[in-house]
Amino acid sequence: MATQVVQNSKIWLGQFNLSSDLNSLALDYSAEMLDDTVFGDDTRSNKGGLKKVSMSMAGFWQAGTDLVDEVLFSTLFSVADTPCSISPEAGASGERAFLFQSITGEYGQSGNIGDLYKFTSTAQGTGKLVRGTVGINSTVTTSGSETGYQLGAISSTQSLYAALHVIGPVTGTSPTLDVVIQRDDNAGFTSALTALTFTQATAKTSQWLELPGAITDDYYRVSYTVGGTTPSFPFVVTFGII
């Protein structure tokens, strides 16, 4: 694969798409290195300890309803396990995604006279980092199913993880969106079963779900049912297995 130019990366935090506010993003995944060197060893020895997920971002400050100032200020330290999905590419279905549950830990602002006012923010993971796939990134008005992706079978020590971001604006009269993750042993989904079911959405929202293995099916896809009068739902689903 060719090298990646950072140009159109996406970040979805809860029910918000912060991509257009950012010009810098860093995702760090690390494990503590624990020294277990003992008498008699002639070389320093280490073991991997607990893992840690952290994210930092920076961009241009905006105030107003559902804009970056309100989003980050209102979630600072107070909203744990917020689903976060990052696409280093353009966020299209089938592209690589990294997803985790997060809590915002820092929100700062700065600017010199004549400059654009800027912000910085950091978030920490409250669970595992999942290296997965964008299952859908679209605005839908009717029910349907997306392309299936061969994520692989799930062993007894693994789980399927999925994040839903309904980012709005949601329009229509009494709109409803029911999203499920389906699984099957073939790309045609001729015997599809429901693996995960998200809570019905009627407005902007986000949700995180997990399904433990073992599961022999290796294909997974997003399927959705849209209800109401002239409904419209912009939403994103990312999923992966670890």
Disulfide bonds with the S-S distance in Angstrom:
none
